[in-house]
Amino acid sequence: MQEKDPTSQQTLNPTPSEIGTDEETEPYSGTIFYDSSNHIRLIFSCQGTTLHRALPMSLFSGALAALIYALIKDGDYVDYDKGLTPKISSGYDYFSTLIAFMVVYRFLTVYDRLWEARNILDEVLQHAYTVAGLTATWSRRDMSPGAVKWRTLMKIRLVKYIRSVMSIVRDPDETVSYTKKKDDFDTEMRSADPYVLAKTIHELIFRHKEFIQEQDHFPAPAELKIHQFMEKSTKAYSEAVKFSTTPVPYPLMHLLKLMLLFFNLVTPGVVVREFDAVDDPFVLSFVTFLIVYGFNAIEATTVEIDDPFGSDPNDLDVKALLDGATRPVMYQLGTPVENSEVEIKSDEDDIL
């Protein structure tokens, strides 16, 4: 393939297309930061809230309570036996307690997964950054054309590896689809596979003696240490893939959604029965709304943070983490233009 101009700045600072990704064009909103002491602003700020998920069903339950009250008042509804009220109330208490336990348990489980995802992502990026730091440290004295070429290739491969990892784990559907096509990789998919990229990085580390002058060859313990950190990053990526492809068990989700729907439909009738002395449908609707909204809002919050690698509000700020990892790598392994008297092949087939 045609060789690039060895003295060009583009060679030493690869563009997104050269490292296997395009610039971010879609609007991105990650973790929302806020001042917990500013109550007014917290209450009236709707960005990142779960109002759009919890309000519809809560309003429906409130309206249903008003409808039930109207039917009873107009005499079109068969009156209930007063003796059944304590039994209904007791059964509803047990049922609402069960729903509360399931909703809170799921929220705590997903919140733990959010922190687990954050730690896994940190491991992937921190170990990759450590590889770049050690590589730059051990080869910093050698400014020969071969050393410049080697550092530049390491930079390209590490940045491409980091971006590829982020691209795959950010979309659970894409992650599942990607892992299922392992046996049907075409050339483009294979070149973007983090495992393949990690392998090429290991090979570059192993072949550093072909580029770096003899007096600056890595000591065996130093080379082994770099390999180990790269292996740790790859292992953390494997954990991230398992995280993205292993959701909360479907039977549990199905049961929770079914019982929550039943709770939303039953609560209006129970409220009307319990507050039979209240002769105001608006009060009954408001009480029903508050009860139902509390449960639905917690579940909606759980849904909001269930995919921490996405680009929705309250997800991990993957873009900021990506920039924070690639920029130090580019800086650590960057080489001045005046020392770039070397040819960097665009295909790098000899290294693969």
LOFI-779231 format. One record per residue (C-alpha): residue in one letter; residue number from 1; x negated, y negated, z. Coordinates in steps of 0.02 Angstrom, whole numbers. Layout:
   type   seq       xx       yy       zz
      a   NUM        X        Y        Z
...
//
This chain:
   type   seq       xx       yy       zz
      m     1        0        0        0
      q     2      -52     -181      -24
      e     3     -163     -249      113
      k     4     -126     -408      209
      d     5     -241     -557      214
      p     6     -353     -518      361
      t     7     -371     -701      410
      s     8     -187     -741      418
      q     9     -106     -786      584
      q    10       42     -677      535
      t    11      -71     -524      542
      l    12     -122     -556      722
      n    13       51     -610      779
      p    14      171     -488      695
      t    15      343     -547      646
      p    16      500     -457      707
      s    17      512     -362      543
      e    18      334     -299      563
      i    19      370     -230      735
      g    20      532     -151      686
      t    21      668     -273      736
      d    22      754     -432      682
      e    23      774     -589      784
      e    24      925     -594      898
      t    25     1066     -675      803
      e    26     1218     -625      907
      p    27     1267     -731     1057
      y    28     1199     -654     1214
      s    29     1253     -675     1395
      g    30     1168     -575     1530
      t    31     1171     -584     1719
      i    32     1271     -732     1786
      f    33     1187     -828     1927
      y    34     1291     -930     2046
      d    35     1289    -1031     2208
      s    36     1387     -931     2338
      s    37     1405    -1085     2449
      n    38     1504    -1181     2317
      h    39     1676    -1105     2344
      i    40     1772    -1222     2230
      r    41     1659    -1191     2082
      l    42     1662    -1003     2111
      i    43     1851     -999     2116
      f    44     1881    -1102     1959
      s    45     1739    -1032     1853
      c    46     1809     -898     1738
      q    47     1650     -846     1647
      g    48     1608     -667     1688
      t    49     1763     -638     1793
      t    50     1884     -493     1773
      l    51     2041     -598     1755
      h    52     2070     -541     1576
      r    53     2066     -359     1631
      a    54     2163     -367     1795
      l    55     2294     -502     1761
      p    56     2404     -416     1630
      m    57     2450     -264     1735
      s    58     2463     -369     1894
      l    59     2584     -490     1810
      f    60     2683     -344     1741
      s    61     2701     -268     1916
      g    62     2756     -436     1986
      a    63     2887     -455     1849
      l    64     2945     -276     1881
      a    65     2972     -317     2064
      a    66     3082     -465     2015
      l    67     3179     -354     1894
      i    68     3211     -221     2027
      y    69     3270     -354     2148
      a    70     3388     -426     2017
      l    71     3463     -254     1981
      i    72     3493     -220     2164
      k    73     3569     -391     2195
      d    74     3687     -377     2046
      g    75     3747     -207     2103
      d    76     3688     -119     1945
      y    77     3562      -18     2043
      v    78     3613      131     2151
      d    79     3582       82     2331
      y    80     3456      183     2426
      d    81     3476      276     2589
      k    82     3410      171     2732
      g    83     3350      328     2819
      l    84     3230      366     2678
      t    85     3137      201     2697
      p    86     3017      260     2834
      k    87     2975      418     2736
      i    88     2945      321     2576
      s    89     2838      194     2669
      s    90     2733      332     2749
      g    91     2707      421     2582
      y    92     2660      258     2499
      d    93     2533      223     2637
      y    94     2447      390     2605
      f    95     2451      363     2418
      s    96     2382      185     2425
      t    97     2244      241     2545
      l    98     2193      376     2421
      i    99     2192      251     2278
      a   100     2090      128     2381
      f   101     1962      263     2422
      m   102     1944      316     2240
      v   103     1931      138     2174
      v   104     1800       85     2303
      y   105     1703      248     2285
      r   106     1692      224     2097
      f   107     1637       43     2119
      l   108     1498       89     2240
      t   109     1441      230     2126
      v   110     1433      116     1974
      y   111     1346      -20     2075
      d   112     1213      106     2128
      r   113     1194      153     1945
      l   114     1168      -31     1902
      w   115     1019      -42     2018
      e   116      954      126     1958
      a   117      961       62     1779
      r   118      869      -97     1831
      n   119      730        5     1912
      i   120      715      121     1762
      l   121      702      -26     1643
      d   122      571     -106     1753
      e   123      467       52     1748
      v   124      473       61     1558
      l   125      418     -120     1539
      q   126      294     -131     1682
      h   127      199       25     1631
      a   128      192      -33     1449
      y   129      128     -203     1508
      t   130       -3     -116     1616
      v   131      -63      -20     1464
      a   132      -88     -185     1373
      g   133     -176     -262     1522
      l   134     -296     -116     1546
      t   135     -329     -107     1359
      a   136     -371     -292     1351
      t   137     -478     -284     1509
      w   138     -586     -139     1457
      s   139     -614     -203     1280
      r   140     -625     -390     1314
      r   141     -815     -402     1291
      d   142     -812     -328     1116
      m   143     -761     -458      986
      s   144     -821     -357      838
      p   145     -705     -338      686
      g   146     -668     -158      736
      a   147     -619     -205      913
      v   148     -509     -346      848
      k   149     -423     -225      731
      w   150     -396      -99      870
      r   151     -322     -225      991
      t   152     -208     -294      855
      l   153     -144     -120      812
      m   154     -114      -86      997
      k   155      -18     -249     1010
      i   156       93     -207      862
      r   157      128      -31      924
      l   158      165      -82     1104
      v   159      283     -223     1053
      k   160      371     -109      930
      y   161      385       25     1063
      i   162      462      -95     1190
      r   163      586     -167     1064
      s   164      634        7     1004
      v   165      668       64     1182
      m   166      778      -87     1214
      s   167      871      -67     1050
      i   168      916      114     1087
      v   169      969      100     1270
      r   170     1074      -58     1248
      d   171     1215       32     1157
      p   172     1274      197     1237
      d   173     1362      251     1077
      e   174     1207      218      975
      t   175     1100      309     1104
      v   176     1210      463     1095
      s   177     1213      457      905
      y   178     1024      433      900
      t   179      984      578     1015
      k   180     1100      695      917
      k   181     1005      659      755
      k   182      836      716      819
      d   183      829      857      692
      d   184      886      747      547
      f   185      765      601      562
      d   186      726      509      404
      t   187      566      409      387
      e   188      643      247      450
      m   189      720      326      604
      r   190      562      421      643
      s   191      456      264      634
      a   192      571      181      762
      d   193      577      329      882
      p   194      497      277     1048
      y   195      425      451     1071
      v   196      339      441      902
      l   197      278      265      939
      a   198      212      322     1109
      k   199      119      463     1021
      t   200       37      340      901
      i   201      -15      232     1049
      h   202      -94      383     1133
      e   203     -187      420      972
      l   204     -247      241      960
      i   205     -313      249     1137
      f   206     -398      415     1100
      r   207     -478      344      941
      h   208     -542      183     1020
      k   209     -722      242      997
      e   210     -699      229      808
      f   211     -664       42      824
      i   212     -758      -19      978
      q   213     -947      -31      990
      e   214    -1033      110     1083
      q   215    -1089        5     1232
      d   216     -908      -45     1264
      h   217     -828      127     1251
      f   218     -702      161     1387
      p   219     -762      269     1532
      a   220     -667      433     1539
      p   221     -573      386     1700
      a   222     -517      220     1623
      e   223     -456      303     1464
      l   224     -362      433     1566
      k   225     -281      296     1670
      i   226     -216      207     1514
      h   227     -145      371     1450
      q   228      -60      401     1617
      f   229       26      232     1619
      m   230       87      257     1441
      e   231      154      428     1491
      k   232      244      349     1640
      s   233      326      223     1526
      t   234      384      361     1408
      k   235      452      461     1555
      a   236      548      309     1616
      y   237      620      289     1441
      s   238      681      470     1450
      e   239      770      427     1612
      a   240      849      275     1529
      v   241      913      384     1387
      k   242      988      508     1511
      f   243     1067      363     1604
      s   244     1147      292     1446
      t   245     1210      461     1386
      t   246     1278      522     1554
      p   247     1432      421     1604
      v   248     1544      448     1755
      p   249     1631      618     1730
      y   250     1784      601     1619
      p   251     1903      704     1731
      l   252     1871      583     1874
      m   253     1900      433     1762
      h   254     2059      508     1691
      l   255     2127      547     1864
      l   256     2087      374     1930
      k   257     2166      284     1782
      l   258     2322      393     1792
      m   259     2344      366     1979
      l   260     2309      180     1964
      l   261     2444      166     1830
      f   262     2566      258     1942
      f   263     2519      143     2086
      n   264     2554      -10     1978
      l   265     2727       56     1935
      v   266     2776      115     2109
      t   267     2717      -35     2210
      p   268     2854     -156     2150
      g   269     2992      -39     2208
      v   270     2909       -9     2376
      v   271     2885     -195     2405
      v   272     3067     -230     2367
      r   273     3120      -93     2490
      e   274     2999     -148     2627
      f   275     3045     -332     2611
      d   276     3233     -304     2597
      a   277     3262     -452     2713
      v   278     3177     -569     2589
      d   279     3304     -647     2472
      d   280     3182     -728     2353
      p   281     3121     -636     2196
      f   282     2973     -754     2178
      v   283     2907     -705     2350
      l   284     2928     -520     2309
      s   285     2841     -543     2143
      f   286     2697     -638     2223
      v   287     2671     -507     2359
      t   288     2673     -369     2228
      f   289     2552     -467     2120
      l   290     2428     -487     2263
      i   291     2430     -303     2309
      v   292     2413     -240     2131
      y   293     2286     -372     2081
      g   294     2168     -322     2222
      f   295     2158     -142     2162
      n   296     2151     -184     1977
      a   297     2019     -320     2002
      i   298     1901     -199     2089
      e   299     1925      -71     1951
      a   300     1900     -206     1818
      t   301     1738     -259     1903
      t   302     1681      -79     1898
      v   303     1718      -70     1711
      e   304     1623     -233     1686
      i   305     1460     -167     1761
      d   306     1479       13     1703
      d   307     1366      -18     1552
      p   308     1219     -117     1624
      f   309     1118     -115     1463
      g   310     1247     -208     1359
      s   311     1260     -391     1311
      d   312     1418     -437     1408
      p   313     1422     -553     1558
      n   314     1361     -467     1718
      d   315     1254     -343     1620
      l   316     1067     -338     1646
      d   317      982     -480     1553
      v   318      897     -361     1433
      k   319      845     -500     1314
      a   320      755     -595     1453
      l   321      672     -434     1511
      l   322      620     -396     1332
      d   323      545     -569     1308
      g   324      461     -558     1477
      a   325      378     -394     1428
      t   326      330     -428     1246
      r   327      257     -602     1273
      p   328      126     -544     1400
      v   329       81     -399     1286
      m   330       58     -519     1140
      y   331      -45     -634     1251
      q   332     -152     -496     1327
      l   333     -195     -415     1162
      g   334     -192     -571     1054
      t   335     -352     -614      963
      p   336     -410     -784      900
      v   337     -398     -815      714
      e   338     -583     -851      699
      n   339     -620     -674      758
      s   340     -503     -590      635
      e   341     -629     -545      500
      v   342     -550     -375      478
      e   343     -421     -294      367
      i   344     -257     -241      448
      k   345     -164     -117      339
      s   346       24     -135      341
      d   347       60       50      326
      e   348      -64      114      457
      d   349      -47      290      387
      d   350     -224      331      438
      i   351     -178      301      620
      l   352      -15      398      618
//
